[in-house]
Amino acid sequence: MMLKIIWKCQNNFVYCTTMEKYINRYGDEFTFELNKQGNIQWSGEFKHCRFAGIDAITMVDPSGGPYISNEMDMGEFGFDGKIVNGFISNEDGYEIVVEK
């Protein structure tokens, strides 16, 4: 995994965020980026993927990994202390909602 520090500008407000890159066992690349809400944007190719949850998504497992589920500590991906509390699907992948 590789950590990048990124400076972003939005509405004349400049902020710093981090982006982690993860390559799974099939060579698929995923990125994890802290967003301005304090959650983590998980982007990549989710063609072949398993999900769990009845009323809300509680687990996402793309073929080849990484498997991520509720209550998981995102420290493995460079976000120490960020505990998964859910997922929101979006056009880039998933926003991983973390406990605040």
C-alpha positions in Angstrom: 0.0 0.0 0.0 1.1 3.5 -0.7 0.1 6.7 1.2 -0.3 10.0 -0.7 -1.0 13.3 0.8 -3.4 15.4 -1.4 -4.3 19.0 -1.2 -7.8 19.8 -2.4 -9.7 23.1 -3.0 -13.4 23.3 -2.7 -15.5 26.5 -2.5 -12.3 28.5 -1.9 -11.4 26.2 1.1 -8.2 24.3 0.9 -7.9 21.1 2.9 -5.5 18.2 3.1 -6.5 14.6 2.7 -4.8 11.2 2.4 -5.2 8.5 -0.3 -4.2 4.9 0.1 -3.8 2.6 -2.9 -4.6 -1.1 -2.5 -3.9 -3.7 -5.2 -5.7 -7.0 -4.7 -4.5 -10.5 -5.6 -5.9 -10.1 -9.2 -4.1 -6.9 -9.7 -7.2 -4.7 -9.4 -6.5 -1.3 -7.9 -8.6 0.3 -5.3 -8.1 3.7 -3.6 -9.3 4.8 -0.1 -9.5 8.6 0.4 -10.7 10.5 3.5 -13.5 12.8 2.4 -14.6 16.2 3.9 -17.3 14.5 6.0 -14.7 12.4 7.7 -15.7 9.2 6.0 -13.6 7.1 3.5 -14.3 7.1 -0.3 -13.5 3.6 -1.6 -13.1 3.7 -5.4 -12.2 1.1 -7.9 -13.7 -1.7 -10.1 -16.6 -3.5 -8.4 -17.6 -5.8 -11.3 -17.6 -9.1 -9.4 -18.6 -8.4 -5.8 -20.5 -9.9 -2.9 -22.6 -7.9 -0.5 -24.4 -8.5 2.8 -27.2 -6.7 4.6 -31.0 -6.6 4.6 -31.9 -2.9 5.1 -28.4 -1.5 4.6 -25.1 -2.7 3.2 -23.0 -4.2 6.0 -20.3 -5.9 4.0 -18.6 -5.4 0.6 -16.3 -8.1 -0.9 -15.0 -7.5 -4.4 -13.5 -10.6 -6.1 -9.8 -10.7 -5.1 -10.4 -8.5 -2.0 -10.4 -6.5 0.0 -13.2 -7.7 2.2 -14.6 -4.9 4.4 -17.5 -5.1 6.8 -19.2 -3.2 9.7 -17.1 -2.8 12.9 -13.9 -3.4 11.0 -11.0 -1.0 11.9 -9.7 0.6 8.7 -6.2 0.8 10.2 -5.1 -1.9 7.8 -5.7 0.7 5.0 -4.0 3.6 6.7 -7.0 5.0 8.6 -6.2 4.1 12.3 -9.2 4.3 14.6 -11.7 4.6 11.8 -14.3 1.9 12.5 -16.7 1.0 9.7 -20.4 1.8 10.4 -21.9 1.2 7.0 -21.6 1.8 3.2 -23.2 4.2 0.8 -23.1 3.3 -2.9 -22.0 6.1 -5.3 -20.8 6.4 -8.9 -17.1 5.9 -7.9 -17.7 2.9 -5.6 -18.6 3.2 -1.9 -18.5 5.8 0.8 -17.4 3.9 3.9 -19.3 5.5 6.8 -17.2 5.5 9.9 -18.0 6.0 13.6 -17.4 9.6 14.6 
